[in-house]
């Protein structure tokens, strides 16, 4: 499924430079929560990122569905890494605000969060992320949508 385009310096939907790609992937590798949950960064391009999370007991609520906190965290990560692809070189990003709507409860399969940059300014980056549940047959159900405000911050590691 094609990833959404972004509005920023280079042509939307273009591949990242090897250095940009490596910087984003290195940052994702430092995400302890995503590692603990078994999430993976599965697609990355200018202004867009996709993250997947398999269903497990680590990310469920009491009835066995994906926990809303897990959906929110996954959307936050997808939007954040989409933003990092348009941030100035050598910078990381941090979320200052997001709003999420939960649309459906889902269990089993995996979650797929697709983040994209809506607008990248000098001081803030606005993103959106949609979270889909993908069942064993590959059918996707839209289960959450988020809008987020991001700021670039100095990389401190």
Secondary structure, 3 states (H helix, E strand, C coil): CCCCCCCCCCCCCCCCCHHHHHHHHHHHHCCHHHHHHCCEEEEEECCEEEEEEECCHHHECCCCCECHHHHHHHHHHHHHHHHHCCCCCCEEEEEEEEEEEECCCCCCCEEEEEEEEEEECCCCEEEEEEEEEECCCCCEEEEEEEEEEEEEEECCC
